[in-house]
């Protein structure tokens, strides 16, 4: 009986390894490396489950989101490249909104990067009765990348920046502090100090202590928080009500990675979809900076553009018009729709450039 069990386990392991080799390729490992993730994470059961689920059920939505955003995706890819960041961050935006420029969450996060209002204001985006730059394709992208770079600088790894984008840097500090403390205990066998640190963390979790108290613990055990692998931070701790990271964040990073891996698969490389892989970084839209009254209906006539397409590019202009603008704002027009009448009109608008 024991012999049969051992044989079954060996065969299962061999078949699983064979399946894994067929499912994942070198390009998939490059996705992990681009986000500072150890290659071994490709074998993670929950990552594979997430990937298989999305590959099975999400192909149609995946292709549709790329098709619907063909006008502005090159601009986003160009901005990512200019910031010298992994091009895979394009799929973080896909994970957030599937490139829906008018996306609004149940907690009122908005735009393709799903900014909450306080974070948007913190990164210089205007949100008022006429302009909501969380839905400005260019400004929101620059703000999102700035936020991610800030977290990369704070935590040292892109995968921590991705997690922080979902749950906030405060939760990342807490997770690193707890994980670092667990490693500190395992290495030093300390009891008195670690109990005191543990009490501080528990008080913070119960809103009985401020974040600064946890940050002090983080600073003291910082050496033990260095190089904590992703798989360690995402593991589920038995008996713990509060894991290192929330379930939503654990699923979120697996979703971002899965969307990245899907970008190279056959359902896109097939001839009828191959054009989706050739989305470059050449500008397909032109930005005009204005500080004058406009109505998008008039722009649509001048540019001879479908109103739906114009609105999709300019969701940040609330109610489709601007009256007495306080600051400059952006107007986006596809290059194919720019003509002399439009340019002349814009150049003669007060405050335009």
N, C-alpha and C positions, 0 to 999 in steps of 0.2 A: 504493500500500500504506500509506504513512504517512498519507495523507488519510483512508483508511478507518479506520485505528486512531484518529485524532483524533476522527472522527465517532462511533465506537463509544464512546469515553470520554466525549464530551459527552452522548450519549444516556443512557449508564449513570448519569452524574451527575444528569441531569434526572429520570430514573425513580427513582433513589435518594432524591432530595430530595422528590419527590412522595410516595413511600412513607413517608418519615419524617414528613411533614406530616400524613398520614392516621393514622399510628400514635401520634404524640405530640401533646398538646394543651397549652393554657396551664396547666391544672391540674398537668400533669406538670412543667412548668418551675418551678411554685411549690414542688413537692417539693424540687427542687434548691436553690432559694433559701432554703428553711427550714433547710437544713443548711449554708448558706454556700458552696454550690457554684456555680461559674459556669455560666450557662445553656448555654454551648457544649458542656458535657460531655454533653448529651442526644444529641449526634451520635456519641459514642464507640461504636465498633464492638462492643467487648466488653460494654458496658452494654446495648446493643440485643440482642445475642445472648443475654445472661442473661435479659433481660425476655421475649423471644420464647419462650425455652425454658420459662420458668416459666408463661407465659400458656398455652402449648400443653399442658404436662404437669401443671401444679400447681393447676388450678382446683378440682378435687374436694377435694383436701387442704386448700386455702385455705378453702373454704366449711365443711368439716367442723371445722376448728380454731376458726373463729368460732362455729359452732353449739355446740361442746362447752364453750366458755368464756363463754357468754352471761351466766351468773350473776355472774362477777367482773370481766368486761371494763369495765363502767361504773366500777367502783372504781378500776381502773388508769388509765383515761382521766381520771378526776377528780383523781387524785394528780399526773399529768403536767401537767394544767391549773393546779393549785395551785402547782406549781413553776415556772410560766411558761416551759415548755419546748415545743418543737415537738411537736404531737400525733403526728407521724410516728414518734416514739420507741416508740409502741405496736408498730410493725412491726419494731423491733429485737428486742423480746421474741418476736415471731412467728418471726423469723429464728433466734433462739436455740433455741426449744423448740416452736414452733407451739402455745404456751399449754398445754402438758402440765405440770400442776402436779407431776407425779412424774418429770419428765424427768431422766435421769442419763446423762452422757456417758461415753465410754471412759476419760476421765481423771478421772472422779468429780466433774465439775461438776454442780450439781443445781439443780432448780427452773426456773421459767419464764425466769429471767434468767441461769441457768447460772453461778452463782457457784462458784469454787474455794474450798476451805475457808480458805486464808490471806487471800484478799481479803474473804471474808465476815466473818472475825474482825476484820479491819482496819476494816471499816465497821459494827461493832457488832452483828453478828448472832450469836446463840447457836447453837453446834453441839456437842451432847453426846449422851449415850445416850438421852435422852428427847425432846429438842427439836432440830430442825434448821430454823432460821429461813431458810435458803436457799429453803425451800419455803413460807414464810409469804408469802401473796399481798401483804399490805400492807407488811410490814417489808422484804421483799426488793426490792419496787418502790422504796421510799424510798431504800434503800441503793444500788440501781443508778443512780437519778437523781442521787444525791449524787456517786457515782463519775464519772458523765458530766460533771456540772457542774465537778468538780475538774479534769478533763482539758480541758474547754473553757477554763477560766481559765488553765491552764498553757500551752495551745497556740494559743488564740485563735479556733479554728474548730470548729464542731460535727462536720464531717467527720473532723477529726483525733481528736476524742473517740470517734467511732464506731470508727475504726481502732484506737485505743488500747484500747477495750473488748475487742476481739478478740485483740490481740497484746501488750497491756501498754504502759504509758507509756514504759518503757525503750526499746522498739523504735521508738516514735515519735520519741523524742529522737535515736536513732541515725539514723533515716531523714532527719529534718530536718537533722541535722548533715552527713550525706553529700550531700544535695541542695543544701544551702546552700554547702557546700564546692565542689561542682561549679560553682555559679553564681559563687562568689567567684573561682575560677580563670578562668572565662570573662571576668569583668569586669576583674580586676586583672592577669592574665597572670603571677601570682606562681608561683614554682617552689620555692624553698627552704622557705618557710613551709608551703606546702600539702603538700609531701612529708612534712614532719614531722607535720602534722596527719593525713595519710593513714596514716602508720605507726602512730599512736596508735589510729586506728579499726580497722586490721587486727589489732593486738594484742588489742584488746577483743573482736573477733569470734572470735579463737582462744582466748579465756579467759586471755590472758596479761597483761591489764590490767583494772583495775576500772572500773565505770561512771563513777566520778567523773572519770576522765581524759577520757572522751568528753564529759561535761557541760562540762568546762572549755573544750574546743574549741567546743562549741555556744555557750557564752556569748561567745566571742571573735568568732564569725562570725554571731551572732544577727541582725544587720540583713539578712543575705542569706537568712535562713530565713523572713522575713516574706512573707506573701501568696504562698506557693508554691501554685499551683493543684493541684487533685486530680489532673487528668489528667497532670501532670508527675510526681507522686509514684507514680502507678500504671503509668507506662510501663515497658516491659521494656527493660532495658539489655543490649544485645548483648555477649556474652562475659563477663558478670558472673554468677558463681555465686550470689552473694547480692544480691538486688534490694533496692531501698529498703524494700519491704514484702514479707512472705511471700506466696506465691500464695494461701494460704487467706484472708489478710486482704484481698487485692485482690478475690477472689471474694465475700467476706463483705459488703463495702460495696455492691457491685453487687446483691447479693441483698436487702439492706435497702432500697435504692432501688427495686428492681423490685417488691417487696411493697407499698411505698407507692403506686407508680403503679397497680398492679393494683386498689387499693381503690376507684378511680373508674370502673372499666371495666364494660361492658355485662353481663358474666356475673353481676355483683352488682346492677346497677341494674334488671335484669329483674324483673318483678312478683313472681315466686315467691321471689326472694332479697332484695328491697328492704328487708326488715326488718333485714337484716344491716348496712345502711348507717345505720340509725336507732338504733344503740347509743349512748345518751347518756351523761351523767355522773351521773345520779341513782343514789343507792345502792340496790342490790338485795340487799345483804347487810349484816348488823349485826355489829359487832365487840364481843365481851365480853372484858374483861381478867380473867384468873383467876390465883389462886395456891393451887390446891387440887387434890385428887385427882379425876380424872374418867375415865370410860370412854365412848368415842364411841358404843358400842352403847346405853348408857343415854340419851345425848343424842338419839340417833335416835328412840328411843321417845317421849321427852318432846316432841320437836319434830315428830313424825309426818313424818319425812323419810326418803327412801330412803338407805340406808347408803352406797351408792356416791357419791351427791351430797355427803353430809356428809364422807366421806373426801377427796373431790376438793378440797373447800374447805379441808381441814385436814390436808394431807399432812405438815405440819411436826410434827404430833404422832405420833411414832414408836410403832409397835406399838399405835396407837389408844387409848393410855391414858397418864395422867400419875400418878405416885406420888411424893409428897413433893417437889413442885416447889421449886426453889431460888429462882427468880425468876418474875415475872409472865409469862404467855404469852397469846396471843390465841386465841380461839375464834370461828369465823365461822358464822353461821346465816342462811339466806335470810329476808328480812323476811316473806315469805308463810308461813313456818313458825314464827314467833314467837307464843307463846300465854302465857296467864297462868301455867299450871303450870310452863312452862320458866323464865320470868322469876323466879317465886317461888323455884324451886329454886336458880337461879344466885345470886340475891340473898342466900340463906341459906347459901351455901357460904362458908366462912372465906376471907378474902383476896380475894373477888370484888368487881368493881365494873363 
